[in-house]
Amino acid sequence: MKKSPKVEWPPSVAPVRPLLIEHLERLEIWAIFCLLGGLALPLVWQNPAVLSFGLMTAAWAFVNLVIALIGKNGKPPHSVQTFVGLLVVNQIANYLYILVGSGVALFGGDLPTRSGAWAVVVQGFALMLLDAYLLKQCRGILKGTDS
């Protein structure tokens, strides 16, 4: 199998790379635990609500795992400012996941639908925390503090 060439990061955005790799590794760990837990949960408690929660958790985990694995070899951003902007948009998406998931969980139809929505809330909240940490670090680079 042909190994893909390593992507070079320009010096202007190079400080973001280790932060991004650490972030993607945290996301990967979260995704693996959620994938295993989401698939195991319905085996332990066999009812439609737990099945829905577990499958939704596993589905989100699978997507997050793919993102983490692909992201490690992705192209560098054009600038730190652009990357921070992308993270802000991503945070807005996380808030929307939580908002929509909460709405469906509280006011949705049947119990399995509401249970699956709670899984969306949990995933959205976890992603919000993970992304907030990376966003804080990248804003530190913009301000010159590397915090």
TIPA-628713 format. One line per 10 residues: number of its first residue (from 1); for each residue x, y, z of N, C-alpha, C, O. Coordinates in pm, whole numbers, m for minus. Example, Ala and Ser with C-alpha at 12.3 -4.5 7.8 and 13.67 -1.06 7.14 Angstrom:
! residues 2
1 = 1319:m569:780:1230:m450:780:1320:m330:780:1424:m332:846 ~ 1285:m225:708:1367:m106:714:1290:3:787:1341:114:804
This chain:
! residues 147
1 = 84:m117:0:0:0:0:89:124:0:190:130:71 ~ 51:221:m79:128:344:m93:101:437:25:m14:464:60 ~ 209:484:86:195:575:200:180:717:147:256:761:60 ~ 81:789:202:60:926:157:172:1016:209:221:997:321 ~ 212:1114:128:320:1203:171:275:1290:288:159:1328:299 ~ 372:1321:374:342:1406:489:317:1548:441:391:1603:360 ~ 209:1606:493:173:1742:455:259:1840:536:266:1831:658 ~ 322:1932:466:403:2034:532:316:2150:575:233:2199:498 ~ 334:2195:697:259:2309:749:348:2432:744:460:2430:794 ~ 299:2541:683:378:2664:678:404:2718:820:324:2694:911
11 = 515:2789:839:548:2841:972:439:2927:1034:426:2933:1156 ~ 359:2995:951:255:3084:1004:145:3008:1078:79:3064:1165 ~ 124:2881:1043:19:2802:1109:75:2680:1183:0:2604:1244 ~ 206:2662:1179:268:2546:1243:235:2533:1391:222:2420:1438 ~ 220:2642:1468:186:2626:1610:50:2559:1634:26:2505:1742 ~ m37:2562:1535:m170:2500:1549:m161:2348:1539:m240:2278:1602 ~ m65:2298:1463:m59:2155:1435:m54:2067:1560:m136:1976:1570 ~ 36:2090:1656:37:2001:1773:m93:2011:1854:m138:1912:1912 ~ m152:2130:1858:m279:2146:1929:m389:2066:1860:m470:2001:1926 ~ m391:2073:1728:m491:2001:1652:m473:1850:1667:m571:1777:1684
21 = m350:1802:1662:m324:1658:1677:m369:1612:1816:m433:1508:1828 ~ m336:1689:1920:m380:1653:2055:m532:1650:2064:m590:1561:2126 ~ m596:1749:2002:m742:1756:2000:m801:1633:1931:m895:1571:1982 ~ m746:1597:1816:m796:1483:1742:m772:1352:1816:m852:1259:1805 ~ m664:1344:1892:m640:1226:1975:m742:1217:2088:m790:1108:2120 ~ m777:1331:2149:m882:1331:2252:m1015:1290:2190:m1091:1212:2248 ~ m1043:1343:2071:m1168:1308:2002:m1170:1159:1969:m1273:1093:1981 ~ m1057:1107:1928:m1047:965:1894:m1074:877:2017:m1146:778:2008 ~ m1016:913:2130:m1039:837:2254:m1186:843:2293:m1246:741:2326 ~ m1245:965:2289:m1387:980:2320:m1471:893:2226:m1564:825:2270
31 = m1438:895:2098:m1515:820:1999:m1504:669:2023:m1605:598:2012 ~ m1387:620:2055:m1371:476:2078:m1454:432:2198:m1524:331:2192 ~ m1447:508:2307:m1527:474:2425:m1676:479:2394:m1751:392:2437 ~ m1718:580:2320:m1861:592:2286:m1906:483:2190:m2017:433:2201 ~ m1820:447:2099:m1854:340:2004:m1872:208:2080:m1972:138:2061 ~ m1777:176:2165:m1786:52:2242:m1904:57:2340:m1981:m39:2351 ~ m1917:169:2409:m2027:182:2506:m2163:183:2438:m2257:120:2485 ~ m2171:254:2327:m2298:261:2255:m2343:126:2202:m2463:99:2196 ~ m2249:42:2164:m2284:m91:2116:m2308:m189:2230:m2389:m281:2218 ~ m2239:m169:2343:m2254:m259:2457:m2380:m231:2539:m2441:m322:2594
41 = m2418:m105:2547:m2533:m66:2630:m2658:m147:2602:m2720:m198:2696 ~ m2699:m162:2476:m2821:m240:2449:m2806:m389:2481:m2907:m459:2497 ~ m2683:m438:2490:m2663:m578:2527:m2686:m599:2676:m2729:m705:2719 ~ m2657:m495:2754:m2673:m503:2899:m2819:m477:2939:m2878:m553:3016 ~ m2875:m369:2885:m3015:m335:2915:m3094:m345:2785:m3080:m261:2695 ~ m3174:m445:2776:m3244:m470:2650:m3384:m409:2652:m3481:m472:2695 ~ m3389:m285:2605:m3519:m222:2582:m3502:m120:2469:m3390:m78:2440 ~ m3612:m81:2405:m3603:6:2288:m3538:142:2315:m3468:194:2228 ~ m3559:199:2432:m3500:330:2463:m3348:320:2472:m3277:405:2418 ~ m3299:219:2540:m3154:201:2554:m3093:166:2418:m2983:212:2386
51 = m3163:86:2339:m3115:53:2205:m3099:180:2121:m2998:198:2053 ~ m3199:268:2126:m3194:392:2051:m3080:482:2098:m3006:536:2016 ~ m3065:496:2229:m2956:577:2284:m2821:518:2243:m2732:591:2200 ~ m2807:388:2257:m2680:322:2225:m2644:332:2078:m2529:358:2043 ~ m2742:310:1992:m2713:317:1848:m2681:458:1803:m2593:479:1720 ~ m2752:556:1857:m2723:695:1821:m2584:733:1871:m2508:801:1801 ~ m2549:690:1992:m2416:717:2046:m2309:653:1959:m2208:716:1927 ~ m2331:529:1919:m2234:458:1835:m2221:524:1698:m2112:532:1642 ~ m2333:569:1643:m2328:635:1512:m2248:764:1518:m2163:789:1432 ~ m2274:847:1619:m2197:970:1635:m2049:937:1657:m1961:1003:1603
61 = m2023:834:1737:m1885:796:1765:m1812:753:1639:m1695:787:1619 ~ m1881:679:1553:m1819:636:1428:m1781:757:1343:m1670:763:1290 ~ m1872:852:1331:m1843:973:1253:m1726:1049:1315:m1636:1093:1243 ~ m1726:1065:1447:m1617:1135:1514:m1484:1063:1495:m1380:1128:1479 ~ m1487:932:1498:m1365:854:1478:m1310:875:1337:m1189:892:1319 ~ m1396:874:1238:m1354:899:1100:m1295:1040:1088:m1190:1058:1026 ~ m1362:1138:1147:m1311:1277:1144:m1173:1284:1207:m1083:1348:1153 ~ m1156:1219:1322:m1027:1223:1392:m917:1158:1308:m806:1211:1299 ~ m947:1046:1249:m844:975:1171:m808:1050:1043:m691:1058:1007 ~ m907:1103:974:m880:1179:851:m813:1312:883:m723:1355:812
71 = m857:1376:990:m805:1507:1027:m657:1509:1058:m592:1612:1040 ~ m604:1399:1105:m461:1393:1139:m372:1413:1018:m257:1456:1031 ~ m423:1381:899:m344:1397:777:m401:1506:687:m367:1513:568 ~ m487:1589:741:m552:1692:661:m459:1806:624:m348:1819:675 ~ m509:1888:534:m434:2006:490:m431:2110:602:m526:2120:680 ~ m323:2186:609:m318:2293:709:m415:2406:673:m447:2427:556 ~ m461:2477:775:m548:2592:745:m466:2703:679:m344:2704:686 ~ m537:2794:613:m468:2906:547:m404:3001:648:m299:3058:623 ~ m472:3015:762:m417:3102:868:m477:3058:1001:m577:2985:1006 ~ m415:3102:1108:m469:3073:1242:m605:3140:1255:m697:3083:1314
81 = m618:3260:1202:m745:3333:1207:m857:3255:1137:m968:3246:1189 ~ m827:3199:1022:m926:3118:950:m964:2995:1031:m1081:2958:1037 ~ m866:2932:1093:m891:2813:1173:m978:2846:1293:m1070:2771:1327 ~ m949:2958:1358:m1032:3001:1472:m1175:3026:1425:m1270:2990:1494 ~ m1190:3087:1309:m1325:3109:1254:m1398:2977:1231:m1517:2967:1259 ~ m1327:2878:1179:m1386:2746:1158:m1428:2684:1291:m1535:2623:1301 ~ m1345:2699:1392:m1379:2645:1524:m1501:2714:1584:m1583:2650:1650 ~ m1514:2843:1560:m1632:2916:1608:m1758:2863:1541:m1860:2840:1607 ~ m1753:2842:1410:m1867:2786:1337:m1898:2645:1390:m2014:2609:1406 ~ m1794:2569:1417:m1812:2435:1472:m1880:2440:1610:m1964:2357:1641
91 = m1842:2539:1690:m1905:2554:1822:m2054:2588:1806:m2137:2538:1882 ~ m2086:2671:1710:m2227:2703:1685:m2303:2575:1649:m2414:2553:1697 ~ m2242:2491:1567:m2304:2363:1532:m2324:2277:1657:m2428:2213:1673 ~ m2224:2275:1746:m2238:2198:1871:m2356:2248:1953:m2433:2168:2007 ~ m2371:2380:1964:m2484:2437:2038:m2616:2398:1973:m2714:2370:2042 ~ m2619:2395:1840:m2741:2356:1769:m2773:2208:1794:m2889:2172:1809 ~ m2671:2122:1798:m2694:1982:1829:m2760:1970:1967:m2856:1896:1985 ~ m2706:2045:2063:m2761:2040:2198:m2903:2095:2201:m2991:2036:2263 ~ m2925:2205:2134:m3058:2268:2132:m3162:2178:2066:m3269:2154:2123 ~ m3132:2130:1946:m3227:2045:1874:m3246:1913:1948:m3358:1864:1963
101 = m3136:1855:1994:m3146:1729:2069:m3230:1745:2194:m3312:1659:2226 ~ m3212:1856:2265:m3292:1881:2385:m3440:1897:2351:m3526:1845:2422 ~ m3467:1967:2244:m3605:1986:2203:m3674:1854:2172:m3786:1829:2216 ~ m3605:1771:2095:m3663:1640:2061:m3672:1552:2186:m3771:1482:2205 ~ m3568:1557:2270:m3568:1474:2391:m3682:1511:2486:m3742:1424:2550 ~ m3712:1639:2494:m3817:1684:2586:m3956:1679:2525:m4054:1652:2595 ~ m3966:1706:2396:m4098:1721:2334:m4122:1628:2216:m4224:1639:2148 ~ m4028:1536:2191:m4039:1447:2076:m4146:1343:2093:m4223:1345:2189 ~ m4150:1251:2000:m4253:1149:1997:m4235:1040:2100:m4246:1065:2220 ~ m4208:921:2053:m4201:806:2141:m4071:803:2221:m3979:881:2197
111 = m4066:712:2318:m3951:702:2408:m3820:672:2334:m3718:734:2366 ~ m3817:579:2238:m3690:557:2166:m3640:681:2092:m3519:706:2087 ~ m3731:759:2035:m3690:883:1968:m3631:980:2068:m3527:1041:2042 ~ m3695:995:2180:m3644:1087:2283:m3510:1038:2338:m3421:1118:2366 ~ m3496:907:2353:m3370:851:2403:m3255:876:2305:m3144:911:2346 ~ m3282:857:2177:m3180:887:2077:m3142:1034:2078:m3025:1069:2057 ~ m3240:1120:2103:m3213:1264:2111:m3124:1297:2230:m3039:1385:2222 ~ m3143:1226:2342:m3054:1249:2457:m2911:1213:2423:m2818:1277:2472 ~ m2892:1112:2340:m2757:1078:2296:m2695:1192:2215:m2576:1219:2227 ~ m2777:1259:2133:m2730:1375:2057:m2688:1487:2153:m2586:1552:2131
121 = m2765:1508:2258:m2732:1610:2358:m2597:1578:2423:m2512:1666:2436 ~ m2579:1454:2463:m2454:1413:2528:m2335:1434:2434:m2232:1488:2474 ~ m2350:1391:2308:m2242:1407:2211:m2214:1555:2184:m2099:1597:2178 ~ m2320:1633:2167:m2303:1776:2142:m2231:1845:2256:m2145:1929:2233 ~ m2267:1809:2378:m2203:1870:2496:m2055:1831:2504:m1970:1915:2532 ~ m2026:1703:2480:m1886:1659:2484:m1804:1727:2375:m1691:1771:2400 ~ m1859:1735:2255:m1788:1802:2146:m1770:1950:2175:m1668:2009:2140 ~ m1870:2012:2238:m1860:2153:2275:m1741:2174:2369:m1665:2269:2352 ~ m1726:2086:2468:m1615:2098:2562:m1480:2075:2495:m1386:2151:2515 ~ m1472:1969:2415:m1346:1940:2345:m1307:2054:2252:m1192:2098:2250
131 = m1403:2103:2175:m1376:2210:2080:m1347:2342:2150:m1267:2422:2101 ~ m1411:2367:2263:m1387:2491:2337:m1242:2498:2385:m1181:2605:2384 ~ m1188:2385:2426:m1049:2382:2472:m954:2415:2357:m861:2494:2373 ~ m977:2354:2241:m893:2384:2124:m910:2530:2081:m812:2596:2047 ~ m1031:2579:2083:m1057:2718:2047:m982:2813:2140:m922:2910:2093 ~ m984:2787:2269:m911:2870:2366:m761:2869:2337:m695:2973:2341 ~ m708:2750:2307:m565:2740:2277:m530:2819:2150:m429:2890:2147 ~ m612:2806:2047:m584:2875:1920:m600:3025:1933:m525:3101:1871 ~ m696:3069:2011:m709:3214:2036:m587:3265:2110:m545:3379:2091 ~ m528:3180:2197:m405:3217:2266:m292:3238:2167:m212:3329:2185
141 = m285:3157:2064:m183:3175:1960:m204:3309:1890:m108:3383:1866 ~ m329:3340:1858:m358:3468:1792:m317:3587:1878:m267:3688:1827 ~ m338:3574:2008:m302:3683:2099:m153:3682:2136:m102:3774:2199 ~ m86:3573:2095:58:3565:2124:90:3510:2261:202:3525:2309 ~ m10:3444:2325:14:3393:2459:37:3243:2462:86:3191:2562 ~ 1:3173:2353:14:3027:2345:m52:2956:2463:m2:2853:2508 ~ m164:3011:2515:m231:2948:2629:m323:2839:2586:m387:2776:2671
